[in-house]
Amino acid sequence: MSLISKIHYPAYDEKCKKLVLECGIRFAGVLDEYGGMVAGGFKEGLTPLEADRMRLSDFMRFVSYVSLRKDLDKSLGPINYIAARRDKIVLVSFPFPLAKMTLLISADKDLDIERLASHVIDVFSGEQARFGD
């Protein structure tokens, strides 16, 4: 499966581009329900840490699958975001359940996940907040 989907979402692409301009954010991409990227990408000039495109593609499919699951929504409520702190980066995914898509963010390992999540929500809800301020 290709990393890039045939369908593209310009509004999501603009928001992802805004996010990768922020200091510390390496990647912002919207994934369809199959893990294909439909908007966004890596910060310009950045060399991805993921050496193998297939591994990144597999990871995107996994994130999309986990983020869109609903089996615990009745007892625990819906997923707001899923975060993983790795040795080299922070990964945060935000489900868009109605659209069956997921926003995936990759950022520097020392960023505060709660602040990052709050900022991402502001950007995608139309707020004009800056992450670095």
Secondary structure, DSSP 4 states (H G I P E B T S, - for coil): --SB-S---HHHHHHHHHHHTSTTEEEEEEE-TTS-EEEEEEPTTPPPS---HHHHHHHHHHHHHHHT--TTHHHH-----EEEE-SSEEEEEEEETTTTEEEEEEEETTS-HHHHHHHHHHHHHT----TT-
